[in-house]
């Protein structure tokens, strides 16, 4: 099979995501031990039109995002027990939960994933950004987030990455606004 027909051909991995048992301790570890930061909190997210395995879900979660060089580190805290990839069969704590890649065409990403037999387990929108999480067949720790970022608003990832350049360890947790 040609690489152009595989999920990896959609783009490069730009993020490592974790769902730690202790969210605050994980932020402390990443900032103080690893020197990664600052982390930006995006709290109580519910994706518009969010579906888990094709069914609507009321899952809510909080994210902390930072950069380690060119790699984004995402820490996730589920805020409720609604069906999602952060509970049940896809729950993974203290290890890698998923990776993320950015794409220009989410519809093409869906087609490639379908051809590969990758199951869409979460889908939804955050503003005008659209995201899917797919299971290419190995379950927890192997999920792939595929994100088509909005181009009509602020470049949140760019803002977070710029803050990491020459970060001096001060104000390790920040909020937008």
N, CA and C atoms as an extended XYZ file, in Angstrom:
531
Properties=species:S:1:pos:R:3:atomname:S:1:resname:S:1:resid:I:1 pbc="F F F"
N         0.834       -1.175        0.000 N   UNK     1
C         0.000        0.000        0.000 CA  UNK     1
C         0.882        1.242        0.000 C   UNK     1
N         0.540        2.213       -0.822 N   UNK     2
C         1.295        3.461       -0.895 CA  UNK     2
C         1.068        4.283        0.366 C   UNK     2
N         2.129        4.956        0.827 N   UNK     3
C         2.015        5.787        2.026 CA  UNK     3
C         0.937        6.841        1.841 C   UNK     3
N         0.742        7.326        0.621 N   UNK     4
C        -0.238        8.385        0.361 CA  UNK     4
C        -1.660        7.949        0.698 C   UNK     4
N        -1.878        6.650        0.872 N   UNK     5
C        -3.205        6.136        1.192 CA  UNK     5
C        -3.362        5.837        2.686 C   UNK     5
N        -2.361        6.175        3.500 N   UNK     6
C        -2.406        5.845        4.921 CA  UNK     6
C        -2.728        7.081        5.764 C   UNK     6
N        -3.082        6.840        7.004 N   UNK     7
C        -3.401        7.932        7.920 CA  UNK     7
C        -2.184        8.828        8.126 C   UNK     7
N        -0.983        8.254        8.186 N   UNK     8
C         0.219        9.066        8.422 CA  UNK     8
C         0.475       10.053        7.293 C   UNK     8
N        -0.060        9.783        6.108 N   UNK     9
C         0.123       10.702        4.981 CA  UNK     9
C        -0.684       11.987        5.140 C   UNK     9
N        -1.629       11.997        6.077 N   UNK    10
C        -2.451       13.189        6.281 CA  UNK    10
C        -1.649       14.351        6.862 C   UNK    10
N        -0.605       14.047        7.614 N   UNK    11
C         0.193       15.112        8.214 CA  UNK    11
C         1.104       14.584        9.291 C   UNK    11
N         1.895       15.482        9.840 N   UNK    12
C         2.829       15.129       10.898 CA  UNK    12
C         2.145       15.212       12.256 C   UNK    12
N         2.587       14.387       13.167 N   UNK    13
C         2.104       14.475       14.542 CA  UNK    13
C         2.640       15.778       15.129 C   UNK    13
N         1.734       16.585       15.690 N   UNK    14
C         2.140       17.860       16.279 CA  UNK    14
C         1.842       17.933       17.768 C   UNK    14
N         1.201       16.875       18.319 N   UNK    15
C         0.777       16.921       19.708 CA  UNK    15
C         0.833       15.542       20.349 C   UNK    15
N         1.223       15.523       21.628 N   UNK    16
C         1.124       14.344       22.478 CA  UNK    16
C         0.123       14.692       23.574 C   UNK    16
N        -0.888       13.839       23.773 N   UNK    17
C        -1.970       14.153       24.715 CA  UNK    17
C        -2.062       13.098       25.807 C   UNK    17
N        -2.314       13.578       27.025 N   UNK    18
C        -2.369       12.735       28.212 CA  UNK    18
C        -3.622       13.065       29.018 C   UNK    18
N        -4.171       12.046       29.705 N   UNK    19
C        -5.298       12.222       30.622 CA  UNK    19
C        -4.806       11.753       31.994 C   UNK    19
N        -4.125       12.630       32.723 N   UNK    20
C        -3.518       12.200       33.992 CA  UNK    20
C        -4.552       12.003       35.091 C   UNK    20
N        -4.223       11.119       36.026 N   UNK    21
C        -5.073       10.938       37.211 CA  UNK    21
C        -5.149       12.224       38.020 C   UNK    21
N        -4.014       12.923       38.144 N   UNK    22
C        -3.946       14.168       38.908 CA  UNK    22
C        -3.512       15.281       37.961 C   UNK    22
N        -4.484       16.036       37.474 N   UNK    23
C        -4.275       17.092       36.482 CA  UNK    23
C        -3.270       18.136       36.983 C   UNK    23
N        -3.462       18.620       38.208 N   UNK    24
C        -2.583       19.658       38.747 CA  UNK    24
C        -1.160       19.147       38.941 C   UNK    24
N        -1.016       17.914       39.412 N   UNK    25
C         0.316       17.330       39.573 CA  UNK    25
C         1.000       17.152       38.221 C   UNK    25
N         0.226       16.830       37.194 N   UNK    26
C         0.802       16.676       35.854 CA  UNK    26
C         1.320       18.019       35.342 C   UNK    26
N         0.563       19.079       35.550 N   UNK    27
C         1.036       20.410       35.136 CA  UNK    27
C         2.321       20.754       35.882 C   UNK    27
N         2.344       20.470       37.172 N   UNK    28
C         3.548       20.742       37.975 CA  UNK    28
C         4.738       19.946       37.440 C   UNK    28
N         4.529       18.671       37.115 N   UNK    29
C         5.612       17.839       36.570 CA  UNK    29
C         6.136       18.428       35.262 C   UNK    29
N         5.222       18.731       34.349 N   UNK    30
C         5.656       19.235       33.045 CA  UNK    30
C         6.361       20.579       33.161 C   UNK    30
N         5.875       21.468       34.038 N   UNK    31
C         6.486       22.793       34.148 CA  UNK    31
C         7.775       22.772       34.957 C   UNK    31
N         7.770       22.075       36.098 N   UNK    32
C         8.923       22.131       36.995 CA  UNK    32
C        10.006       21.110       36.668 C   UNK    32
N         9.623       19.896       36.304 N   UNK    33
C        10.606       18.848       36.023 CA  UNK    33
C        11.061       18.884       34.562 C   UNK    33
N        10.099       18.996       33.661 N   UNK    34
C        10.415       18.951       32.236 CA  UNK    34
C        10.755       20.325       31.666 C   UNK    34
N        10.341       21.395       32.358 N   UNK    35
C        10.622       22.742       31.868 CA  UNK    35
C         9.743       23.156       30.701 C   UNK    35
N         8.588       22.529       30.578 N   UNK    36
C         7.656       22.824       29.487 CA  UNK    36
C         6.602       23.795       29.996 C   UNK    36
N         6.361       24.832       29.232 N   UNK    37
C         5.327       25.780       29.627 CA  UNK    37
C         5.497       27.087       28.899 C   UNK    37
N         4.639       28.001       29.211 N   UNK    38
C         3.525       27.922       30.150 CA  UNK    38
C         2.355       27.140       29.549 C   UNK    38
N         1.512       26.609       30.440 N   UNK    39
C         0.299       25.924       30.013 CA  UNK    39
C        -0.856       26.916       30.003 C   UNK    39
N        -1.646       26.857       28.960 N   UNK    40
C        -2.851       27.674       28.848 CA  UNK    40
C        -4.063       26.782       29.081 C   UNK    40
N        -4.911       27.192       30.008 N   UNK    41
C        -6.131       26.444       30.310 CA  UNK    41
C        -7.264       26.884       29.406 C   UNK    41
N        -7.982       25.905       28.899 N   UNK    42
C        -9.250       26.133       28.189 CA  UNK    42
C       -10.248       25.250       28.920 C   UNK    42
N       -11.132       25.884       29.672 N   UNK    43
C       -11.949       25.159       30.627 CA  UNK    43
C       -13.360       24.864       30.130 C   UNK    43
N       -13.887       23.736       30.617 N   UNK    44
C       -15.280       23.327       30.407 CA  UNK    44
C       -15.703       23.356       28.940 C   UNK    44
N       -14.953       22.643       28.135 N   UNK    45
C       -15.225       22.559       26.700 CA  UNK    45
C       -16.283       21.495       26.440 C   UNK    45
N       -17.244       21.838       25.624 N   UNK    46
C       -18.168       20.863       25.061 CA  UNK    46
C       -18.212       21.158       23.567 C   UNK    46
N       -17.776       20.214       22.762 N   UNK    47
C       -17.746       20.412       21.320 CA  UNK    47
C       -19.162       20.523       20.768 C   UNK    47
N       -19.366       21.464       19.858 N   UNK    48
C       -20.656       21.581       19.192 CA  UNK    48
C       -20.918       20.324       18.374 C   UNK    48
N       -22.106       19.777       18.502 N   UNK    49
C       -22.464       18.574       17.747 CA  UNK    49
C       -21.640       17.359       18.127 C   UNK    49
N       -21.142       17.339       19.348 N   UNK    50
C       -20.247       16.259       19.773 CA  UNK    50
C       -20.962       14.912       19.782 C   UNK    50
N       -20.298       13.938       19.163 N   UNK    51
C       -20.805       12.569       19.131 CA  UNK    51
C       -19.712       11.618       19.563 C   UNK    51
N       -20.120       10.604       20.330 N   UNK    52
C       -19.231        9.510       20.701 CA  UNK    52
C       -19.791        8.260       20.048 C   UNK    52
N       -18.999        7.684       19.143 N   UNK    53
C       -19.413        6.490       18.392 CA  UNK    53
C       -20.778        6.708       17.733 C   UNK    53
N       -20.962        7.886       17.152 N   UNK    54
C       -22.163        8.199       16.378 CA  UNK    54
C       -23.349        8.700       17.173 C   UNK    54
N       -23.251        8.678       18.499 N   UNK    55
C       -24.365        9.110       19.354 CA  UNK    55
C       -24.018       10.422       20.052 C   UNK    55
N       -24.975       11.348       20.162 N   UNK    56
C       -24.701       12.603       20.875 CA  UNK    56
C       -24.231       12.332       22.302 C   UNK    56
N       -23.324       13.175       22.780 N   UNK    57
C       -22.823       13.064       24.149 CA  UNK    57
C       -22.686       14.452       24.755 C   UNK    57
N       -22.830       14.510       26.057 N   UNK    58
C       -22.690       15.766       26.788 CA  UNK    58
C       -21.339       15.867       27.485 C   UNK    58
N       -20.344       15.171       26.991 N   UNK    59
C       -19.020       15.186       27.606 CA  UNK    59
C       -18.465       16.610       27.670 C   UNK    59
N       -17.872       16.927       28.811 N   UNK    60
C       -17.233       18.225       29.047 CA  UNK    60
C       -15.835       17.944       29.577 C   UNK    60
N       -14.866       18.735       29.127 N   UNK    61
C       -13.484       18.526       29.545 CA  UNK    61
C       -12.734       19.848       29.574 C   UNK    61
N       -11.634       19.853       30.305 N   UNK    62
C       -10.737       20.995       30.389 CA  UNK    62
C        -9.400       20.589       29.792 C   UNK    62
N        -8.771       21.518       29.076 N   UNK    63
C        -7.465       21.277       28.467 CA  UNK    63
C        -6.429       22.214       29.046 C   UNK    63
N        -5.207       21.736       29.134 N   UNK    64
C        -4.046       22.579       29.391 CA  UNK    64
C        -3.081       22.318       28.236 C   UNK    64
N        -2.711       23.379       27.527 N   UNK    65
C        -1.865       23.263       26.336 CA  UNK    65
C        -0.570       24.046       26.507 C   UNK    65
N         0.540       23.424       26.109 N   UNK    66
C         1.850       24.080       26.120 CA  UNK    66
C         2.669       23.495       24.971 C   UNK    66
N         3.824       24.077       24.742 N   UNK    67
C         4.727       23.567       23.704 CA  UNK    67
C         6.060       23.172       24.298 C   UNK    67
N         6.579       22.064       23.771 N   UNK    68
C         7.912       21.556       24.058 CA  UNK    68
C         8.629       21.578       22.718 C   UNK    68
N         9.260       22.692       22.410 N   UNK    69
C         9.800       22.879       21.065 CA  UNK    69
C         8.637       22.983       20.093 C   UNK    69
N         8.652       22.127       19.073 N   UNK    70
C         7.574       22.144       18.080 CA  UNK    70
C         6.424       21.196       18.425 C   UNK    70
N         6.558       20.448       19.513 N   UNK    71
C         5.528       19.483       19.898 CA  UNK    71
C         4.624       20.093       20.962 C   UNK    71
N         3.339       20.041       20.706 N   UNK    72
C         2.371       20.519       21.686 CA  UNK    72
C         2.097       19.413       22.704 C   UNK    72
N         2.055       19.792       23.964 N   UNK    73
C         1.680       18.878       25.048 CA  UNK    73
C         0.272       19.269       25.491 C   UNK    73
N        -0.625       18.298       25.504 N   UNK    74
C        -2.007       18.533       25.917 CA  UNK    74
C        -2.310       17.655       27.123 C   UNK    74
N        -2.780       18.284       28.189 N   UNK    75
C        -3.249       17.571       29.369 CA  UNK    75
C        -4.755       17.758       29.431 C   UNK    75
N        -5.488       16.671       29.689 N   UNK    76
C        -6.947       16.687       29.616 CA  UNK    76
C        -7.534       16.260       30.952 C   UNK    76
N        -8.542       17.004       31.385 N   UNK    77
C        -9.263       16.655       32.611 CA  UNK    77
C       -10.744       16.519       32.270 C   UNK    77
N       -11.279       15.282       32.278 N   UNK    78
C       -12.724       15.121       32.066 CA  UNK    78
C       -13.474       15.820       33.205 C   UNK    78
N       -14.551       16.508       32.862 N   UNK    79
C       -15.322       17.241       33.872 CA  UNK    79
C       -16.629       16.544       34.234 C   UNK    79
N       -16.962       15.467       33.511 N   UNK    80
C       -18.164       14.696       33.852 CA  UNK    80
C       -17.982       13.262       33.379 C   UNK    80
N       -18.989       12.436       33.613 N   UNK    81
C       -18.917       11.018       33.265 CA  UNK    81
C       -19.654       10.669       31.983 C   UNK    81
N       -19.985       11.673       31.184 N   UNK    82
C       -20.687       11.403       29.922 CA  UNK    82
C       -19.797       10.538       29.024 C   UNK    82
N       -20.405        9.718       28.178 N   UNK    83
C       -19.613        8.863       27.288 CA  UNK    83
C       -18.619        9.673       26.446 C   UNK    83
N       -17.369        9.226       26.461 N   UNK    84
C       -16.325        9.921       25.700 CA  UNK    84
C       -15.091        9.033       25.612 C   UNK    84
N       -14.080        9.539       24.955 N   UNK    85
C       -12.806        8.821       24.859 CA  UNK    85
C       -11.976        8.959       26.122 C   UNK    85
N       -12.482        9.710       27.096 N   UNK    86
C       -11.748        9.894       28.346 CA  UNK    86
C       -12.260        8.983       29.452 C   UNK    86
N       -13.220        8.132       29.130 N   UNK    87
C       -13.752        7.174       30.095 CA  UNK    87
C       -14.013        5.864       29.356 C   UNK    87
N       -14.389        4.838       30.084 N   UNK    88
C       -14.716        3.561       29.447 CA  UNK    88
C       -13.537        2.930       28.754 C   UNK    88
N       -13.802        2.322       27.623 N   UNK    89
C       -12.778        1.532       26.933 CA  UNK    89
C       -11.576        2.339       26.448 C   UNK    89
N       -11.722        3.647       26.287 N   UNK    90
C       -10.609        4.466       25.799 CA  UNK    90
C        -9.901        5.236       26.906 C   UNK    90
N       -10.320        5.052       28.146 N   UNK    91
C        -9.660        5.752       29.247 CA  UNK    91
C        -8.208        5.295       29.335 C   UNK    91
N        -7.319        6.250       29.430 N   UNK    92
C        -5.893        5.952       29.605 CA  UNK    92
C        -5.341        7.012       30.524 C   UNK    92
N        -4.807        6.606       31.646 N   UNK    93
C        -4.214        7.576       32.554 CA  UNK    93
C        -2.748        7.251       32.735 C   UNK    93
N        -1.987        8.291       32.946 N   UNK    94
C        -0.552        8.199       33.216 CA  UNK    94
C         0.258        7.683       32.029 C   UNK    94
N        -0.330        7.630       30.871 N   UNK    95
C         0.397        7.268       29.662 CA  UNK    95
C        -0.176        8.043       28.494 C   UNK    95
N         0.418        7.866       27.354 N   UNK    96
C        -0.057        8.566       26.160 CA  UNK    96
C        -1.499        8.166       25.868 C   UNK    96
N        -2.359        9.139       25.649 N   UNK    97
C        -3.755        8.885       25.317 CA  UNK    97
C        -3.973        8.954       23.817 C   UNK    97
N        -3.466       10.013       23.192 N   UNK    98
C        -3.592       10.135       21.738 CA  UNK    98
C        -2.548       11.108       21.191 C   UNK    98
N        -2.411       11.091       19.893 N   UNK    99
C        -1.595       12.070       19.184 CA  UNK    99
C        -2.524       12.893       18.312 C   UNK    99
N        -2.030       14.036       17.849 N   UNK   100
C        -2.859       14.897       17.004 CA  UNK   100
C        -2.082       15.308       15.771 C   UNK   100
N        -2.806       15.427       14.673 N   UNK   101
C        -2.247       15.987       13.449 CA  UNK   101
C        -3.224       17.024       12.912 C   UNK   101
N        -2.685       18.029       12.247 N   UNK   102
C        -3.493       19.083       11.641 CA  UNK   102
C        -3.667       18.783       10.157 C   UNK   102
N        -4.862       19.045        9.647 N   UNK   103
C        -5.137       18.825        8.231 CA  UNK   103
C        -5.835       20.058        7.654 C   UNK   103
N        -5.769       20.178        6.341 N   UNK   104
C        -6.462       21.258        5.642 CA  UNK   104
C        -7.859       20.840        5.199 C   UNK   104
N        -8.104       19.517        5.106 N   UNK   105
C        -9.371       19.023        4.564 CA  UNK   105
C        -9.867       17.850        5.419 C   UNK   105
N       -10.750       18.140        6.362 N   UNK   106
C       -11.253       17.102        7.262 CA  UNK   106
C       -12.062       16.055        6.510 C   UNK   106
N       -12.742       16.464        5.434 N   UNK   107
C       -13.516       15.488        4.654 CA  UNK   107
C       -12.584       14.453        4.016 C   UNK   107
N       -11.457       14.898        3.500 N   UNK   108
C       -10.478       13.960        2.927 CA  UNK   108
C        -9.894       13.078        4.021 C   UNK   108
N        -9.649       13.648        5.195 N   UNK   109
C        -9.141       12.850        6.319 CA  UNK   109
C       -10.134       11.753        6.677 C   UNK   109
N       -11.414       12.081        6.689 N   UNK   110
C       -12.448       11.074        6.969 CA  UNK   110
C       -12.415        9.958        5.924 C   UNK   110
N       -12.247       10.330        4.653 N   UNK   111
C       -12.204        9.320        3.578 CA  UNK   111
C       -11.003        8.388        3.750 C   UNK   111
N        -9.830        8.967        4.040 N   UNK   112
C        -8.622        8.155        4.232 CA  UNK   112
C        -8.820        7.218        5.420 C   UNK   112
N        -9.351        7.739        6.510 N   UNK   113
C        -9.571        6.911        7.699 CA  UNK   113
C       -10.559        5.784        7.413 C   UNK   113
N       -11.617        6.084        6.685 N   UNK   114
C       -12.606        5.057        6.339 CA  UNK   114
C       -11.963        3.963        5.488 C   UNK   114
N       -11.129        4.356        4.513 N   UNK   115
C       -10.449        3.355        3.672 CA  UNK   115
C        -9.538        2.459        4.499 C   UNK   115
N        -8.984        3.001        5.585 N   UNK   116
C        -8.073        2.236        6.441 CA  UNK   116
C        -8.808        1.465        7.525 C   UNK   116
N       -10.127        1.627        7.600 N   UNK   117
C       -10.900        0.926        8.617 CA  UNK   117
C       -10.796        1.557        9.996 C   UNK   117
N       -10.369        2.812       10.055 N   UNK   118
C       -10.253        3.514       11.335 CA  UNK   118
C       -11.637        4.032       11.734 C   UNK   118
N       -12.057        3.685       12.940 N   UNK   119
C       -13.372        4.075       13.434 CA  UNK   119
C       -13.324        5.487       14.025 C   UNK   119
N       -14.256        6.342       13.587 N   UNK   120
C       -14.396        7.661       14.205 CA  UNK   120
C       -15.105        7.452       15.537 C   UNK   120
N       -14.412        7.783       16.640 N   UNK   121
C       -14.995        7.559       17.962 CA  UNK   121
C       -15.498        8.847       18.612 C   UNK   121
N       -14.930        9.982       18.230 N   UNK   122
C       -15.428       11.292       18.679 CA  UNK   122
C       -15.384       12.227       17.484 C   UNK   122
N       -16.389       13.078       17.396 N   UNK   123
C       -16.385       14.121       16.379 CA  UNK   123
C       -17.133       15.325       16.915 C   UNK   123
N       -16.769       16.491       16.416 N   UNK   124
C       -17.452       17.699       16.835 CA  UNK   124
C       -16.735       18.929       16.312 C   UNK   124
N       -17.240       20.085       16.741 N   UNK   125
C       -16.670       21.365       16.321 CA  UNK   125
C       -16.377       22.218       17.544 C   UNK   125
N       -15.306       22.995       17.431 N   UNK   126
C       -14.933       23.977       18.441 CA  UNK   126
C       -14.855       25.290       17.689 C   UNK   126
N       -15.937       26.087       17.769 N   UNK   127
C       -16.030       27.250       16.899 CA  UNK   127
C       -16.170       26.766       15.467 C   UNK   127
N       -15.301       27.233       14.583 N   UNK   128
C       -15.341       26.758       13.195 CA  UNK   128
C       -14.269       25.711       12.916 C   UNK   128
N       -13.534       25.303       13.957 N   UNK   129
C       -12.601       24.183       13.814 CA  UNK   129
C       -13.402       22.892       13.884 C   UNK   129
N       -12.988       21.903       13.102 N   UNK   130
C       -13.655       20.598       13.132 CA  UNK   130
C       -12.637       19.541       13.509 C   UNK   130
N       -13.067       18.584       14.347 N   UNK   131
C       -12.149       17.580       14.851 CA  UNK   131
C       -12.802       16.203       14.831 C   UNK   131
N       -11.979       15.195       14.536 N   UNK   132
C       -12.384       13.802       14.704 CA  UNK   132
C       -11.258       13.093       15.450 C   UNK   132
N       -11.640       12.100       16.233 N   UNK   133
C       -10.680       11.215       16.880 CA  UNK   133
C       -10.969        9.838       16.322 C   UNK   133
N        -9.937        9.188       15.800 N   UNK   134
C       -10.136        7.882       15.184 CA  UNK   134
C        -9.327        6.811       15.904 C   UNK   134
N        -9.888        5.611       15.902 N   UNK   135
C        -9.213        4.433       16.428 CA  UNK   135
C        -8.790        3.603       15.223 C   UNK   135
N        -7.484        3.607       14.907 N   UNK   136
C        -7.023        2.834       13.764 CA  UNK   136
C        -6.879        1.346       14.040 C   UNK   136
N        -7.346        0.900       15.227 N   UNK   137
C        -7.394       -0.528       15.456 CA  UNK   137
C        -6.665       -1.051       16.655 C   UNK   137
N        -6.062       -0.211       17.444 N   UNK   138
C        -5.311       -0.706       18.600 CA  UNK   138
C        -5.864       -0.198       19.924 C   UNK   138
N        -6.916        0.618       19.901 N   UNK   139
C        -7.548        1.051       21.136 CA  UNK   139
C        -6.804        2.138       21.879 C   UNK   139
N        -6.967        2.140       23.187 N   UNK   140
C        -6.437        3.216       24.019 CA  UNK   140
C        -4.934        3.408       23.836 C   UNK   140
N        -4.526        4.659       23.843 N   UNK   141
C        -3.120        4.992       23.626 CA  UNK   141
C        -2.737        5.070       22.165 C   UNK   141
N        -3.639        4.655       21.303 N   UNK   142
C        -3.363        4.660       19.872 CA  UNK   142
C        -4.322        5.547       19.093 C   UNK   142
N        -5.144        6.292       19.793 N   UNK   143
C        -6.089        7.165       19.114 CA  UNK   143
C        -5.346        8.276       18.381 C   UNK   143
N        -5.952        8.720       17.280 N   UNK   144
C        -5.394        9.818       16.493 CA  UNK   144
C        -6.455       10.910       16.406 C   UNK   144
N        -6.093       12.093       16.884 N   UNK   145
C        -6.944       13.270       16.732 CA  UNK   145
C        -6.566       13.938       15.422 C   UNK   145
N        -7.572       14.261       14.631 N   UNK   146
C        -7.334       14.931       13.353 CA  UNK   146
C        -8.139       16.225       13.386 C   UNK   146
N        -7.437       17.346       13.300 N   UNK   147
C        -8.036       18.660       13.493 CA  UNK   147
C        -7.853       19.534       12.265 C   UNK   147
N        -8.964       20.082       11.794 N   UNK   148
C        -8.913       21.126       10.778 CA  UNK   148
C        -9.180       22.429       11.516 C   UNK   148
N        -8.124       23.222       11.692 N   UNK   149
C        -8.227       24.457       12.465 CA  UNK   149
C        -8.996       25.526       11.720 C   UNK   149
N        -9.679       26.356       12.493 N   UNK   150
C       -10.350       27.524       11.935 CA  UNK   150
C        -9.296       28.509       11.441 C   UNK   150
N        -9.631       29.222       10.404 N   UNK   151
C        -8.726       30.252        9.890 CA  UNK   151
C        -9.322       31.638       10.072 C   UNK   151
N       -10.490       31.700       10.715 N   UNK   152
C       -11.196       32.974       10.840 CA  UNK   152
C       -11.063       33.633       12.202 C   UNK   152
N       -10.204       33.106       13.055 N   UNK   153
C       -10.063       33.679       14.389 CA  UNK   153
C        -8.612       33.754       14.794 C   UNK   153
N        -8.370       33.994       16.075 N   UNK   154
C        -6.984       34.075       16.545 CA  UNK   154
C        -6.289       32.722       16.431 C   UNK   154
N        -5.006       32.751       16.203 N   UNK   155
C        -4.188       31.540       16.115 CA  UNK   155
C        -3.785       31.134       17.534 C   UNK   155
N        -4.684       30.419       18.221 N   UNK   156
C        -4.429       30.053       19.616 CA  UNK   156
C        -3.148       29.241       19.760 C   UNK   156
N        -2.943       28.286       18.860 N   UNK   157
C        -1.729       27.473       18.949 CA  UNK   157
C        -0.489       28.349       18.777 C   UNK   157
N        -0.547       29.308       17.853 N   UNK   158
C         0.581       30.220       17.638 CA  UNK   158
C         0.869       31.073       18.859 C   UNK   158
N        -0.188       31.543       19.523 N   UNK   159
C        -0.038       32.343       20.747 CA  UNK   159
C         0.627       31.506       21.837 C   UNK   159
N         0.157       30.266       22.010 N   UNK   160
C         0.706       29.385       23.044 CA  UNK   160
C         2.166       29.047       22.739 C   UNK   160
N         2.454       28.742       21.481 N   UNK   161
C         3.832       28.403       21.106 CA  UNK   161
C         4.768       29.595       21.314 C   UNK   161
N         4.321       30.782       20.928 N   UNK   162
C         5.156       31.975       21.093 CA  UNK   162
C         5.483       32.218       22.565 C   UNK   162
N         4.522       31.942       23.452 N   UNK   163
C         4.753       32.132       24.887 CA  UNK   163
C         5.812       31.170       25.427 C   UNK   163
N         5.999       30.034       24.748 N   UNK   164
C         6.965       29.039       25.227 CA  UNK   164
C         8.405       29.407       24.887 C   UNK   164
N         8.571       30.258       23.899 N   UNK   165
C         9.912       30.649       23.482 CA  UNK   165
C        10.516       31.514       24.589 C   UNK   165
N        11.645       31.104       25.103 N   UNK   166
C        12.344       31.822       26.171 CA  UNK   166
C        11.513       31.966       27.447 C   UNK   166
N        10.569       31.025       27.684 N   UNK   167
C         9.767       31.054       28.902 CA  UNK   167
C        10.697       30.898       30.097 C   UNK   167
N        10.522       31.737       31.106 N   UNK   168
C        11.432       31.765       32.263 CA  UNK   168
C        10.890       30.999       33.472 C   UNK   168
N         9.788       30.288       33.308 N   UNK   169
C         9.210       29.518       34.405 CA  UNK   169
C         8.157       30.276       35.200 C   UNK   169
N         8.025       31.569       34.930 N   UNK   170
C         7.034       32.377       35.634 CA  UNK   170
C         5.634       32.137       35.100 C   UNK   170
N         4.660       32.312       35.953 N   UNK   171
C         3.248       32.146       35.601 CA  UNK   171
C         3.044       30.878       34.756 C   UNK   171
N         3.220       29.703       35.384 N   UNK   172
C         3.184       28.446       34.633 CA  UNK   172
C         1.819       28.070       34.081 C   UNK   172
N         0.750       28.591       34.682 N   UNK   173
C        -0.609       28.313       34.202 CA  UNK   173
C        -1.287       29.638       33.885 C   UNK   173
N        -1.812       29.727       32.661 N   UNK   174
C        -2.425       30.979       32.203 CA  UNK   174
C        -3.801       30.688       31.613 C   UNK   174
N        -4.587       31.733       31.538 N   UNK   175
C        -5.915       31.656       30.920 CA  UNK   175
C        -5.977       32.719       29.827 C   UNK   175
N        -6.752       32.454       28.812 N   UNK   176
C        -6.977       33.454       27.779 CA  UNK   176
C        -7.970       34.484       28.294 C   UNK   176
N        -7.812       35.726       27.823 N   UNK   177
C        -8.811       36.733       28.148 CA  UNK   177
C        -8.430       37.713       29.165 C   UNK   177
